[in-house]
């Protein structure tokens, strides 16, 4: 098996092996993956954090060994807490250094670490280790995404979709979610209604005249939800679903609420 390491701010993952194919997700800096197949200059990969598959450019990642992968897995993850900052990359072979932009939620195995021929260093003021169940941290992170534009397959402050948003925010509570809303809806424990929900619970929705899970968001308490819909925004939530605060119209029908055993 061949492995890869994302050493760019983000890498688009596409449905098919060409540059015009639909973007289904993105890799953020520090994420790793299996390389399943190579076709021309594209690689079919499967991510290690959520087992999602897609095609990426063969020129946009750092190949790593199984020893490198074990080193990355050996320590608790440290996540970027700044909307945008820089990590230093030093080439041990020639001594040259450069900086790489990284975004909120990017992953590091330490503040300084070496993978292959490169050493990466992130300032301790720009990252922090996640604590399992710290859902308040996830809520704080979610609010930092306010007004980030919606982007199908996006996972960054410059463009994010609904399930990419919830997945990334839950990362800061050290809770791993699957990639798509329908997959996430199969996780956690059910909550009977909005009145019994607690801040941080995930809510799942369909379009008003449908029953298929196509949308998700994070309950903030007091009848409010934060979600990515056109942009990351806060709207009203009832047992009927999401009411857009600007139009006062029901935009999504509530299907279920899920909770985790927060500490």
N, C-alpha and C positions, 0 to 999 in steps of 0.2 A: 504494500500500500504506500502511495505517495501522499505527502502532507503539505499544507500551505499555511502561511501566516500573512495576515493583512497588515502591510506596513505603509498603507496610505490612509488618508482621512476616511475615505469610504470607497468601496468598489461596488458598482452595480451588478446584481445577479439577474440574469435574463432567462426567460422561458425557453428560448432556443439559442442555438450557437451562432448568433449573428448580432451585430451592433444595433439593428433596428427592431429587434424583438422586444416584447413587453418586459419591463422591469418588474420582477416578482418580489425582490427584497434587496437589501444592501448589506455588505460586510462593513463593520466599523473597525478602526485600528485595533490591533491586538487579537482579533478573533481568528480562530484556527479552523481547519477543515480537512476532510479527506478529498483527494483528487481521484475521481471515479473513472474518468474517461477524458481523452484529448482528441479534439477534432480541429484540424487546421491550427489556428492560433487561439482556440478557445478550450476551456476545461470545464467539464461537468463536475461540480463539487457537492459535498454534503457537509453542512456546518456541524461543529461539535456542540454548540450551545443550544441549538433547537432542531438539529437533524433536517434542516431544510435543504432542498436541492435547487440548483440553478447553474447557469453557464456564466463564466467570467473570462476576462481576457488573460491569456497566459503570460502577458507582459506586465500585469498589475499586482503581482504578489511575490512574496519571498518563499521559495521552497525550503522546507525544514525537514530534519531527520526525526525519527521516532524518539531519539534521546532529547532533542529540542522540545518535542511535544510533551514528554514526561516532565521536563523541567518547568514548562509553563503550567502544567496541571498540579505541580507539587505544592504551590503556595496559594493561599486565598487570593481571590481577584481584588485588584484595586481599580476603581473606576474614576474616570475624568469627571470632575464636578464643575468645571467651567463651561460656559456656552461654547467657547472656542479658545484654544490655547495651542502651545507648541511643545512637541517632544523632540529632544536632541537625539540624532542618530549618528553614531561614530563608526566609521569603517575601520576595523582593526587591521585590515590588510594594508591599507595605505595611510591610515591616520587622519583621513579627511572627515570632517563633521558637517552636518547639515541639519536643518530643522524641518519637521513635518507637522502640518496643522492637524489637530485632533479635536473632536467635538464631544459634547456632553454624552457620557455613557460609554465612551471608548474604554477598552480593557487593557490592564497591565498586570503582570504577575508580581511586580515589585516597583519601587521608585527608580531603581537602576538594575538592569539585567542584561544578559548577553544571550543572543540567539544567533547561532551560526557565526558569521564574521562581523556581526554588528552588535554594538552596545546601545541600549536605549535608556534615556534618563528623562524623567518627568519631575517637575518641582513638587515638593510635598504639599505646597499650598494649592495645587491644582487637581489633586486626586485624593481619594479616601477609600478605605476598605469598607465594604458593606457589612451590616449586621443583620443576621436572619430575623425576619419578622418586624424590622423597624419600618413599619408602614407609614409613619409620619414623615420619614425621610423621603419615601416614594411620593407622597403627596406634595412635599416641598419641591421636589424635582419636577413633578407634573406642572405645577404653577409656573415654573421657569420656562416652560414650553409655550406659554400663552402667546397666541398670534403667530406661532410658527405655521407656515403654509402647509396645506394638505398635499401630499404627493403619494401616488399609488406606488407601493413597494418601498417607500422612504422610511428611514430610521434615524434621521438627524434633525437638528434644530433648523436646518435650511429646507426641510421638506420631510414630512412624516405621515404615515397612514394610521388608522385607528388602532390596529393591533400592534403595529410597530411601536406606537406611543405607549400602550399599556405594558408591553413586553419590556421596553427600555426603563420605564419608571419602576416596575417591580424588581428589576435588576438591582436597584439600590436598597431593596429589602432582602437581597440575596435569595429571591424566589424566582426560579426559572420557569418561564412560560413558553409554550409553543408559539409558532409564528402567526398563524391566522386566527381570526376571531372565532370561527367554528371549532378550531382545535382547543383554544383556550376555554371555551364554554364547557368542555368535557373535564376540566380540572376543578379543584377546589370543592367546597361543600355548599350545598344549596341553602339559600336564605329565602324565607317564605314571601316577604314583601318589602317594600321600601321602608316601612316603619320599623322593621327589625334589622335593617342593614346598618352597618357601621362604616365610618369613613375609611376609605381604602378598598372596600369591596369592589369587585368587578361586575359590571352590568352588561347584559348582552341583548341585542336588539335585531329586529327585522324592519324592513320597510312597512308602513302602516297596513298595507293589504297583502302581506306575505307572512310566512312562518319560518323562513330560512334565516339562520343566524348570519348576518352580514356586517354587524357593527358592534363595537364595544367601547366602554368608557369607564372611568374611575369615579365612584361615588364620593362626594366630599362631605356628606352630611347636610342636614337642614334643607333637604329637597334640592340639592344642587349636584350636577355632574360635570366633570371636565372630560372632554373628548375631542378627537380630531375629525372635524367635519367642515370642509372648506378651509378651516384653520383650526388650531387648538383653541377651544373656547369653553366657557362655562354657561350651561343652560339649566333649565328647571327639569326635575325628575319627579314623576308620580308613578303609581302602579300602571298607568296607561302607557307611559314611555317618556320620551324627551320632548319638551316643548321649547321651541326656539324663542329666546327672550326678545329677539328683534321683531319677529313676525307673529308671535303668539300662536303659531301653528304646531301641531304634532308632527315631528319629523321622523321619529323612529318609535316602533312599538316594542315595549319591554317584554322580553321572553323569559329571562331568568337572571338571578343575582347569585354570585358565588363569593364565598369567603375563604380565608386561609386561617390557620391557627397562629395568629400574630402573637408575639411575645410582648 
